[in-house]
Amino acid sequence: MSIKKMSKDELELLSNKDITNLLLEEKGKQKTADLFNKIIKLLDLPESTFDNKIGDYYTSLTTDKRFILLEDGKWDL
């Protein structure tokens, strides 16, 4: 299912890593900040979430074997 067709309620049931996986499947390689900003907008979270949680988000991606950080600083599957 396309992430654009999912409701906010459906997205809230997914983890940030699962949403990241969908974003990368649909749009390809992206930088950490771009991915996290998209998640914040999709879930309609306050902007302060970015500063407060970006470190945790980055760490969660580095420990998940679905994601690989490329030399140009972008994530891919």
N, C-alpha and C positions, 0 to 999 in steps of 0.2 A: 504494500500500500504506500502511496506517495505521502510524504510528510505534510505536504500542503493540504491534503484532503482529510487529515486527522484533526479531530476536535481538541480543544485545550484539555478536556477531561481525559481523552485517550492518551495525550502526550504526558499528562501528569502521572499516569500509571507506569511510564517508562523511566528507566534510570537515565542520567545524563549521558552515560556511555552508550546506551542503546539509541538515544536520539542522535548522538555523534555518528554512530554507525550508519544510521539512515541518511544523515546529511552527506556523509562521505560517499555512500553508494549512489546518491542522486547527483551530487555536484562535483565529486572528485576531490583532489588534494586541497587542503585548506590549513591556514595557520590557527594556532591555539586560540588566540584572542577572537578571531573571526567566528570560529565555531562556538565558543562560549557566549559571545554576544548574540548569536542567532538563537541559542537555547534560551537565553534570558528573555528575548523578544517573544519567542514562541510560547513560553510559559507565563508571560506577562509579569515577570519578577521585577522588583525595584532595581534601579541602576546600581545601587550600592552593593548589590549581590556580586557584581563583577570584581570589585576590589576585595571583598571579603572572602570570596570562594575560588578565585582563579587559580591559586596555588594548589588547592585540593583537587580541582578539576584536572590540572596538568598532571599531578601525581597519579590520579586514577587512570588516565590514559597511558601513562608510562608502564603501569603494572598490568594492563590488559593486553593479552597476546593478540587480540584482533587488530591492534593499531601499531603502526610503525612511524617513527619520526624520521623524516627524510633530511638530507643535508641542507636543503633550503629552508628548513624550519617549518615545513608543512607536514601535516598528518595524512596518512593513507592507510588503506586496509591491506 
